[in-house]
Amino acid sequence: MLMTALQTKAKKLPEKPAVEQKGFKAFLKKNIYIIIAFFLPFVLMTIGFAIMEVSPFGDKQILVTDLWHQYYPFLVDFQDKLKHGESLFWSWTQGGGVNYFSLMSYYLAGPMNFLCVFIPSQWLREFLMFSVCAKVAFAGCFTAIFLRSVFKKNDFSLVVFGTTFSFCAFFMGYYWNTIWLDTVCITPLVALGIVKLLTEGKFRLFTITLAVSLLSNYYIGLFTCIFVLLIFIAYSIVKWNGFKSFFTKLAKTALFSLLAIGMTAFFLLPAFFALQNTHATSSTFPSTYAINIGSTNDLLGTLEAMKKIFSNLLTFITPATKEADALPNIACGTVSLVLGIVFLTSKKITLKEKIVDGCLVLFMMLSCVIRQLDYIWHGFHFTN
């Protein structure tokens, strides 16, 4: 019987390989969920601004807080420089002159800002509003790309989870902080890049996206670098394959991280030297244990702070802006917590991975509480 089966199988002619479809329809069919993951957040965010009667949908404007007295005036000046071909290294519009290159590295280096050269000056505020919608949309699109590549799925779940990231509390709380959004929305591609580097040895995506992340905003880019380190540590523990493999992957990660940083040195070094003359350099590392949220600087105070943050994951109402002791904008909603429970109870996921990921989430939450961790995350200084 076995021989008959083998003979029958041997007689079968080899199947012709499927002809790969090309053209726009094939592209659309393959990437339809990625495309929806972009347009759905874009439409929803635009509708949100329309309901708020933000111009051009009403008589209100998007300019609030720092966007009003810092980012937008700088963008106006930036647009004027681009349209008239003026120097991007120095500006005489402020006092006795200012190092414009270092200023641009923090406030204006987002790729989308360069498109303002094509926009009439009177429509710059509206351009800013739609650019925020686009950044939120790209966050969903890039998350969908990450999920499709890592989990090998190409269905509507990409849209669901992509949109979920687009409307996380960070974007909703800091949409007005337009200078940060570029780096945050590209983070899923950086994460995909480090996954590709660790699993397949491919380095181009990681190097390019990390460089773009740092160029867009070096401040949030530092967060990205720390996040890459955390991904590497978590991956190395979960997929432990001996010290030789560990040090090989460590060397590759360090090498291509340095390459990405080196590609941006022309931008980062002027910014670094300019920062030495700012008030931020007066911050010092806390000498004793201290927390941002809570009543006492001890274990009970830390647990109280963690309880507040965990509660805020469900009942997030008003975003924090400048209050030093405010709860962080990391609310995720009930669905994420329910799926977290599913993750912890799933038999398909190893206990080691559950423990490592749980510790990673715990560390991220503690970073919002413990002053020493907060100091390191924010470039070795405390924020305002």
C-alpha positions in Angstrom: 0.0 0.0 0.0 2.8 2.3 0.9 4.7 1.5 -2.3 1.5 2.1 -4.4 1.2 5.5 -2.8 4.8 6.4 -3.5 4.5 5.2 -7.1 1.3 7.2 -7.6 3.0 10.3 -6.1 6.0 9.8 -8.4 3.9 9.7 -11.5 2.2 13.0 -10.8 3.5 15.8 -12.9 5.0 18.8 -11.1 2.5 21.6 -10.7 3.2 24.7 -12.6 4.2 27.6 -10.4 1.5 30.2 -9.9 2.0 33.2 -12.1 2.6 36.2 -10.0 0.2 39.0 -10.8 1.6 42.4 -11.4 0.2 45.9 -11.8 -2.0 48.2 -9.7 -4.8 45.7 -9.1 -2.3 43.2 -7.7 -0.6 45.8 -5.5 -4.0 46.9 -4.2 -5.1 43.4 -3.5 -1.9 42.6 -1.6 -1.8 45.9 0.4 -5.5 46.7 0.8 -5.4 46.3 4.6 -2.3 48.5 4.9 -4.0 51.2 2.8 -7.2 51.0 4.9 -5.0 51.2 8.1 -3.8 54.6 6.7 -7.0 56.1 5.4 -9.3 55.1 8.3 -7.3 56.9 11.0 -6.9 59.9 8.6 -10.6 60.1 8.0 -11.5 59.6 11.7 -8.9 62.3 12.9 -10.2 64.7 10.2 -13.8 64.1 11.4 -12.6 64.7 15.0 -11.2 68.1 14.0 -14.3 68.9 12.0 -16.5 68.2 15.1 -14.3 70.4 17.1 -14.9 73.1 14.4 -11.2 73.5 13.7 -10.4 75.5 10.5 -11.2 74.9 7.7 -14.3 73.3 9.2 -15.0 76.2 11.6 -13.7 79.3 13.3 -11.3 77.6 15.7 -7.7 76.7 15.2 -5.3 73.9 16.0 -2.7 76.2 17.6 -2.6 75.5 21.4 0.0 75.5 24.1 3.6 75.3 22.6 2.2 74.9 19.1 0.9 78.5 19.4 4.0 80.3 20.6 6.8 78.1 19.4 6.2 75.5 16.8 3.9 77.5 14.5 6.0 80.7 14.5 9.1 78.6 13.7 7.2 76.9 10.9 6.2 80.2 9.4 9.8 81.3 9.4 10.9 77.9 8.0 8.4 78.2 5.2 9.7 81.7 4.4 13.3 80.5 4.3 12.4 77.6 2.0 10.4 79.7 -0.4 13.1 82.4 -0.7 16.2 80.2 -0.6 17.6 81.6 2.6 20.2 80.0 4.8 19.2 77.2 7.1 22.3 77.6 9.2 21.8 81.0 10.7 18.8 83.4 11.2 18.8 87.1 12.0 15.1 87.2 12.8 15.6 86.7 16.5 17.7 89.1 18.6 21.3 89.4 17.4 21.0 86.2 15.4 20.5 82.5 16.3 22.0 79.1 15.3 19.1 78.1 13.0 20.5 74.7 12.2 20.4 73.5 15.8 16.9 75.0 16.3 15.7 73.2 13.2 17.0 69.9 14.5 14.5 70.0 17.3 11.5 72.0 16.0 11.4 71.6 12.3 13.2 68.5 11.0 10.1 66.4 10.5 9.9 65.3 6.9 6.4 66.6 6.4 7.4 70.1 7.3 9.4 70.4 4.1 6.1 70.1 2.1 5.0 73.5 3.5 7.0 75.1 0.6 4.1 74.1 -1.7 1.4 75.6 0.5 0.2 79.3 0.4 1.2 81.1 3.6 -2.4 81.8 4.5 -3.2 78.1 4.5 -0.3 77.1 6.8 -2.4 76.4 9.8 -4.7 74.2 7.9 -1.6 72.4 6.4 -0.5 71.8 10.0 -3.9 70.3 11.0 -3.9 67.9 8.0 -0.3 67.0 8.6 -1.3 65.9 12.1 -4.0 63.7 10.6 -1.4 62.3 8.2 1.0 61.5 11.0 -1.6 59.7 13.0 -2.6 57.8 9.8 1.0 56.8 9.1 1.3 55.4 12.6 -1.6 53.0 11.8 -0.2 52.2 8.4 3.3 51.4 9.8 1.9 49.4 12.6 0.0 47.3 10.1 3.2 46.7 8.1 4.9 45.6 11.3 2.2 43.2 12.2 1.9 41.7 8.7 5.6 41.1 8.5 6.1 39.7 12.0 2.9 37.6 12.4 2.5 36.7 8.7 -1.2 37.7 8.6 -2.9 39.8 6.0 -6.5 40.4 7.1 -8.6 43.0 8.8 -6.9 42.6 12.1 -4.1 44.7 10.7 -6.6 47.6 10.4 -8.0 47.1 13.9 -4.6 47.1 15.7 -3.1 49.7 13.4 -5.9 52.1 14.1 -5.7 51.2 17.8 -2.0 52.5 17.9 -3.0 55.6 15.9 -5.5 56.6 18.6 -3.4 55.7 21.6 -3.4 58.2 24.4 0.0 59.6 23.4 -1.3 60.8 20.0 -4.5 62.1 21.6 -2.7 63.8 24.5 0.1 65.3 22.4 -1.4 65.8 18.9 -0.6 69.5 19.4 3.1 68.6 20.0 3.6 68.1 16.3 7.4 68.0 16.5 7.2 64.6 18.3 4.7 62.8 16.2 7.0 62.0 13.2 9.4 59.9 15.4 6.6 58.2 17.2 4.7 57.2 14.1 7.8 55.7 12.5 8.7 53.6 15.6 6.8 50.5 14.4 9.1 50.4 11.4 12.2 50.7 13.6 10.8 47.8 15.7 10.3 45.8 12.5 13.9 46.7 11.4 15.4 45.4 14.7 13.3 42.2 14.3 14.6 41.7 10.8 18.1 42.3 12.0 17.9 39.8 14.8 16.0 37.1 12.9 17.2 37.4 9.3 20.4 39.5 9.5 18.9 42.2 7.3 20.1 45.7 8.4 18.9 48.2 5.8 15.4 48.9 7.2 16.7 49.2 10.8 19.5 51.5 9.9 17.5 53.8 7.7 14.4 54.1 10.0 16.5 54.7 13.1 18.4 57.4 11.2 15.1 59.0 10.1 13.8 58.7 13.6 16.8 60.6 15.0 16.7 63.2 12.2 13.0 63.9 12.7 13.4 64.7 16.4 16.5 63.8 18.4 14.7 64.0 21.7 12.1 61.3 20.9 14.8 59.6 18.9 16.6 58.9 22.1 13.5 57.1 23.4 13.6 55.1 20.2 17.2 54.1 20.9 16.4 53.0 24.4 13.4 51.1 23.1 15.6 49.2 20.6 17.9 48.2 23.5 14.9 46.9 25.4 13.7 44.9 22.4 17.2 43.4 22.0 17.3 42.4 25.7 13.8 40.9 25.6 14.5 39.0 22.4 17.8 37.7 23.6 16.2 36.3 26.8 13.2 34.7 25.0 15.2 33.3 22.1 18.4 32.5 24.0 20.7 30.5 21.8 24.0 30.6 23.6 26.6 33.3 24.3 28.1 33.1 20.8 24.8 34.0 19.2 24.1 36.6 21.8 27.4 38.5 21.3 27.1 38.2 17.5 23.6 39.8 17.5 24.8 42.4 20.1 27.7 43.4 17.8 25.4 43.7 14.8 22.8 45.8 16.7 25.5 48.1 18.1 27.2 48.4 14.7 24.1 49.4 12.7 22.9 51.6 15.5 26.2 53.5 15.4 25.9 53.6 11.6 22.4 55.2 11.9 23.7 57.7 14.5 26.8 58.4 12.3 24.5 59.1 9.3 22.8 61.8 11.4 25.9 63.2 13.1 25.8 66.3 10.8 22.5 67.2 12.5 23.0 65.8 16.0 26.4 67.3 16.8 25.3 71.0 16.2 22.2 70.3 18.3 24.3 68.7 21.1 26.7 71.6 21.3 23.8 74.1 21.2 22.2 72.3 24.1 25.2 72.9 26.3 24.1 76.5 26.6 20.5 75.8 27.7 18.9 75.6 31.1 18.5 71.8 30.7 22.2 71.2 31.4 21.7 72.3 35.0 19.8 69.1 35.9 21.6 66.6 38.1 21.0 62.9 38.7 18.8 62.4 41.9 21.0 61.5 44.8 18.2 59.7 46.7 15.2 57.5 45.7 12.3 59.7 44.6 9.1 59.3 42.6 7.1 61.5 40.3 3.6 60.4 41.4 2.5 59.4 44.9 2.7 60.7 48.4 6.0 59.2 49.8 9.3 58.3 48.3 9.3 54.7 49.4 7.8 51.3 48.4 4.3 52.2 49.5 4.4 55.5 47.5 5.7 53.6 44.4 2.9 51.1 44.7 0.4 53.9 45.1 1.7 55.5 41.9 1.5 52.2 40.0 -2.1 51.8 41.2 -3.0 55.3 39.8 -1.3 54.6 36.5 -3.0 51.2 36.1 -6.4 52.7 37.0 -5.8 55.4 34.4 -5.3 52.8 31.7 -9.1 52.3 31.9 -10.5 55.6 33.0 -8.4 58.0 30.9 -10.3 61.3 30.6 -8.1 64.4 30.4 -4.6 64.3 28.8 -1.7 65.6 30.8 0.2 68.5 29.3 2.7 70.3 31.6 1.9 69.2 35.2 5.1 67.6 36.6 3.2 65.1 38.8 0.5 64.3 36.3 -0.3 60.8 35.2 1.4 59.8 32.0 -0.5 59.6 28.8 -0.3 55.8 28.4 -4.0 54.9 28.6 -4.8 51.9 26.4 -8.5 51.1 27.1 -10.3 47.9 28.3 -9.7 46.0 25.0 -6.0 46.0 25.4 -6.2 44.9 29.0 -8.5 42.0 28.1 -6.2 41.0 25.3 -3.3 41.2 27.8 -5.1 38.6 29.9 -5.6 36.4 26.8 -1.9 36.7 26.2 -1.0 35.6 29.7 -3.4 32.7 29.6 -2.6 31.4 26.1 -1.0 28.0 26.0 0.7 28.8 22.7 2.9 31.3 24.3 5.8 30.1 26.4 6.1 31.0 30.1 9.4 32.6 29.5 8.0 35.0 26.9 5.1 35.9 29.3 7.5 36.7 32.1 9.9 38.8 29.9 7.1 40.8 28.3 5.4 41.3 31.7 8.7 42.6 33.1 9.1 44.9 30.1 5.7 46.5 30.6 6.4 46.8 34.3 9.7 48.5 33.6 8.0 50.9 31.2 5.5 51.9 33.9 8.1 52.2 36.6 10.0 54.5 34.2 7.1 57.0 34.5 7.3 56.8 38.3 10.9 56.5 39.5 12.8 59.8 39.1 16.1 58.2 38.3 14.6 56.3 35.3 12.7 59.3 34.3 16.0 61.3 34.3 17.8 58.8 32.0 14.9 58.4 29.6 14.7 62.2 29.0 18.3 62.6 27.9 19.7 63.0 31.4 17.6 65.9 32.5 14.2 66.5 33.9 11.4 67.9 31.7 9.4 71.0 32.4 
